[in-house]
Amino acid sequence: MTRSQTPSQFKAELESQKDLLLKACLHALNEIPDTRLSGPFPSTYALAAQLDRLIQSSK
């Protein structure tokens, strides 16, 4: 990502990079052992599965 000057420029850049960022997060989650989480997802694998579904639905 480049440095954005205004909030609207940052938002536009983030939107254009969203899929790339989600895929990078999914890859990072799949690199670590399954770990319990607190919150809406019981584990890192459950969170990774939800991210994968989100990526697939945005295609």
C-alpha positions as CSV (number, residue, x, y, z in Angstrom):
1,M,0.0,0.0,0.0
2,T,1.2,3.5,-0.7
3,R,0.7,6.5,1.5
4,S,-2.6,8.1,1.0
5,Q,-3.2,11.8,1.5
6,T,-6.9,11.9,2.3
7,P,-9.3,9.5,4.0
8,S,-11.2,9.0,0.8
9,Q,-7.9,8.1,-1.0
10,F,-7.1,5.7,1.8
11,K,-10.5,4.1,1.6
12,A,-10.3,3.7,-2.2
13,E,-6.9,2.1,-1.9
14,L,-8.0,-0.2,0.9
15,E,-11.0,-1.3,-1.2
16,S,-8.8,-2.1,-4.2
17,Q,-6.5,-4.2,-2.0
18,K,-9.2,-5.9,0.1
19,D,-9.0,-9.3,-1.7
20,L,-5.3,-9.4,-1.5
21,L,-5.3,-8.5,2.2
22,L,-7.9,-11.2,3.0
23,K,-5.9,-13.8,1.0
24,A,-2.7,-12.9,2.9
25,C,-4.6,-13.1,6.3
26,L,-5.9,-16.5,5.3
27,H,-2.5,-17.7,4.3
28,A,-1.0,-16.5,7.6
29,L,-3.7,-18.2,9.6
30,N,-3.1,-21.5,7.8
31,E,0.6,-21.3,8.7
32,I,0.0,-21.5,12.4
33,P,-1.3,-24.4,14.4
34,D,-5.0,-24.5,15.3
35,T,-5.4,-22.3,18.4
36,R,-8.4,-21.7,20.6
37,L,-9.8,-18.2,20.3
38,S,-12.2,-16.2,22.4
39,G,-15.0,-14.4,20.6
40,P,-17.2,-15.5,17.7
41,F,-14.8,-18.1,16.3
42,P,-13.7,-21.0,18.5
43,S,-10.4,-21.5,16.7
44,T,-8.0,-20.2,14.1
45,Y,-9.1,-22.9,11.7
46,A,-12.8,-21.8,12.1
47,L,-11.8,-18.2,11.4
48,A,-9.7,-19.3,8.4
49,A,-12.7,-21.3,7.0
50,Q,-14.9,-18.2,7.3
51,L,-12.3,-16.0,5.6
52,D,-12.1,-18.6,2.8
53,R,-15.9,-18.5,2.4
54,L,-15.8,-14.7,2.3
55,I,-13.1,-14.7,-0.4
56,Q,-15.0,-17.3,-2.5
57,S,-18.2,-15.3,-2.3
58,S,-16.5,-12.1,-3.4
59,K,-15.4,-13.7,-6.7
